[in-house]
Amino acid sequence: MTPRTTRLALVLAFLVGLLVFQLWLLGGALELALGGTPGALVPIVVVSGLCFVCAWGLLRTIRGRAA
């Protein structure tokens, strides 16, 4: 593997991990919302937003290196 493909594989692995973590957060948020404790949803939304920003940044690094 070349260093470029190694970096790409590493970034994609982090992206997959972030997406799995966001799905886990979604399940927790649904459980809290249906359980009647909507006040605990704010931290979950904040963490999910941070995951989105991280994933967006990782995708921008991939796009920047491909050009």
Secondary structure, 3 states (H helix, E strand, C coil): CCHHHHHHHHHHHHHHHHHHHHHHHHHHHHHHHHHCCHHHHHHHHHHHHHHHHHHHHHHHHHHHHHC
